Amino acid sequence: MPLASVKKALERVYSVGFIVDGLAISLGGILGGIFKSKVNIKNNFPLALAIMLISAIGLLENMLSVSDGKIVGENTVIVSIALVVGFLIGEGLKLEDRLHSLPRSDSLSLNGLIDAIIFFGVGGLQISGPILYALKGDSFQLMLKGVVDFPFALMLGATYGKRVSLSSLAVVLIQLIIAGVAYFFMDFLSDSLLSQLCSVGYLILFFSGFNMICPSASKVKNINIIPAIFLIIIYNIIMEAFVK
């Protein structure tokens, strides 16, 4: 591979968005560990409302467009189908239950680190954010993830200690790998695919906010929705390779 191509890929992958999210998790975990006796965020409603509002706006931007003065749904069908089928697959595989049942040690701080890596490293924006940057140079979703992650890192740090901040290394590494793969397979990733991925990412984020304020019995298992992202990627690759 030419050196110029590698250099260009590295420049595209390097972004302030990755830095913002990594620093948000690190700083939140450290501050939570230092001031654990003073960190007590009981009312989640304002944060949940903000997350749901941002998600709804992002969702509408990626699923709707205006044509001849009319609102047209561009990706509604494929996103809806992928969401339903993906969720059923996730439920069948019990992805969220399996992640939360991973082996634990006797160390509270180590368990906290594992929980933090799972919490921050698995999600819609964790996947769609790096892809959006790799293809468009747009850091918005990564920076949004940093804003959303900070208060949770603060709470996890107050619960488990400062070691939670180390989860940022694994989270950013995963993001860089996703962005790198997306860049080198750019020819298979269309604007339509990007909008669909962003839509699913915002949907998962929306349910994260929803879960913060709803009763336990009504909570949506977000991690079980993640197969929808891979279904959309597979669908678009098939369409690009065999239909066009």
N, C-alpha and C positions, 0 to 999 in steps of 0.2 A: 504494500500500500504506500503511495507517495507520502513523503513527509508533510507536504502542504495539506493533504487531506486529514492527516492525523492532527496537525496543528489546528485546523479549522474546526474539527470535531471537539477538541479540548476547549477551544474558545467558546463554542456554542454551549457546551455542557457547564462551563464555569459561569456562575450567575449569583447575583446578590440574593436571589430568592432562596437558594440553598443555604447561604450564610445566615439569612434572617431566621429561617426555621430552625437551623442548628443552634444558633445563639439563643433563640427564644426558649427552646427546651433546656439548654444548659443553664441559662440564667435563672429560669423558673425553678429548676430543680435545686440549684445552689441556694437561692433566696429562701425557698420553702424549707430547706434543711436548716438554714441558719436561724430563721425566725419562725420555726415550727410552732412555738407556743403562741404566736400572735396571728398565724394564718388560720382563719376560720371563715371560709366562704360558705355560708349556709343558704343564701338565697341565690339559686341558679337561674331564676327567671330572666333577669336582664340579659345575661350572657346567652341563654338559650334562645331568647327572642331575637337577638342580634344575629346569631348563627342561622336561624331559620329564615330571617329576612334576606340576608346576604345570599343564602342558598337559593331562595325563590327567585331573586333577581337574576342570578347566574343561570339558573335553569331556564328561565323565560328567554334570556338572550341567546341561548344555544339551541332551543327547540322551536322558537317562533321567529318569523321574519315578516316584513311588510312588503307586499307585492301589489302594485296597482291600487294602493290605498286600502288593501285588505290584509288582515293578519293571517298568515299561513303557517301551519305546523309542518316543519321540514323533517324532523327526526322522531316525531311522536311515536309512530308505529314501531320502528325497530328498537327504540329505547324501551318502550313499554313491554314488548315481547321479551327482549333480553333481560329486563328487570325481573319479570315474572319467572321465566325459565331459570335464570341464574339463581334467583332466590330459592326456588324449589331444589336445585342442585345443591346449593349451600346447606339447606335444611336437611336434605337427604344424607349429605356427608357429615353433618353436624360440625361444621367448621368452627363456629364460635365456641361450642362446648369443648371441642378438642383442644383449642388454643388455651382456654381457661383451665383445662385439666392437665396441662403440662407438669412434669415433675417439679417439685419445689424442694428447696433446701431448708435447713434449720435457721439460715441467716435471713432476717427480715429485710435487710438492705439488698441482698442478692435477689430475693423474691421481688422486691420493688423494681429492681433493674429489669428483670425479665418481663414484669407486667408493663413497664414503661415502653420497652422495645415493641411489645405486641400492640399496645395502645397507640403509640405514635407511628409505628412502622407499617401498620396494616390499615388501609382505608382508601376511600375514593380519591381524595386529593393527593395522597402519597403516590398514586399511580398516574393520574391524569395531569398533575402539576408538572412533573419532570418531562412528560411527553409534550405538553403544551410549550414548554420552554425549548425543548430540543427542536421542535418543528417551526416554531414561530418567534422564538426569542422573547416570549411573554412570561414574565415572572409572577404575574398577579396571583395565580392559585397557590404558588409556593409561599408567597408573602402572606396570603390570607391564612394558609395553614399555620404559619408562625404565630400570627395574631391569635388564632384559635387555640394553639397548643400551649401558649404561655400560661394561662390560668390553670390549666390541667397539670402542667409541670410543677407549678407552684404548690398545688394540692398534693400531688404525688411526692414531692420533695418533703413536704411537711409531715407526710404519713410514713415514708420509708427512709428518709434521709437524703443527703447530698449525692449519694451514688447514682440516684435517678438521672442526674445530669449527663452521665456517660452514655445513656441511651441515644443521645443526639448523634454520636459517632456512627452507630449502626443505622439509624434512620437516614442520615445524609448519604451514607455509603449505598444504601438501597436506592435512593433517589438518583444518584450518579450513575449507577448501573442501568436503571430504567431509561434515563435520558440518553446514555450512550447507545443502548440497543435501539432506541427509537430513532436516533440520528442516522445510524448506519442502515436502518430499514426504512428510511424516509420515503422511498419510492412506492412503498406499499401503504403508506399512511396518508390518506387524503384529508382535505378540509372537513369533509362530511364525517369521517371517522373521528376527527379531533373534536368536533362539536358533540358527537354522540358520547365520547368518553368523558368530556367535561360535564355533560348532562347527568351521567351516572354518578360522577364524582360529587356533584352538587346535591344529588338526591341522597346519597349516603351521608353527606354532611348535614343535610336537612334533618334526617332521622336521628343524627347524633344530638342535635338540639332538641328534637322532640322527646328523646329518651330522658333528657335531663329534667323534664317537668311533668312527665306522665307517670301514672302508677306502674309499679313493677310488672303487674300482669299484662300491661298493654305495651311494654317496651318491644321495639323492633330489633332483632339481632342483625346489626349492621354488617358484621363480617360475613354473614351468609349471603349478602348481596354481591360480594366481590366477584363471583364467577360471571356475573353479567358483563363485567369489563372484558373478560377474555372471550366471551361469546361475541361481543361486538367486534373485537379485533379479528377473530376467525372469520366472521361473516364478511367483513370488508376485504380481507385478503382474498377470500374465495371470489368475491365480486370483481376485484381488480384483476385476478389471474385468469378467470375462466369466462367472465361475462363480457368484459370490455375488449 
